[in-house]
Amino acid sequence: MVDSVSGMLNAKQALVVRTVAESITAARERAGLTQRDVAERLAWFQPTVSRLERGAHSPTLGTLVQVATALGCTLVVRLEPVTTPRAGG
């Protein structure tokens, strides 16, 4: 039972990391910036930005705020209720 719950949580976390990575990439492209441009704004190395965009790194909230600022964006975190289909419906 514990393994199935742990696996489910890991899958959900992986989905969130992938969604965040896609959002970072999309925001960077909308801003017309390269990964190198973003890295320079953050005083990072370009491979660090690449890892974020590939979802190879699970960023902290502080890191997300920094990235959003560098991209000229506002970070928005939203928690939504889980909807489940009704039985027989």
C-alpha positions, 0 to 999 in steps of 0.5 A: 500500500505504501509503495502504491501511494509513494508511486502515485505521489512521485508520478504527480510530482513528476507531472508538476515538474514537467508542467513547470518546465514547459511553462518556463520554456514557453515564457522564455520563448514569448520573451524572445530570450535564449537560455543563455540570456536567462542564465545571464540575468540570473547569474547562472550557467546556461546548463542550469536553465536547460535542466529546468526546462527539461524538467531534470531539476525540481526547483524551489519556490524561491528559484521559481520566483527568481526565474519568473522575475528574470522572464518578466513574469509573475509567479502564480501558484494555484491549488484546485480541488480534485474532481472525480467522476460520479458513479453511474454518471 
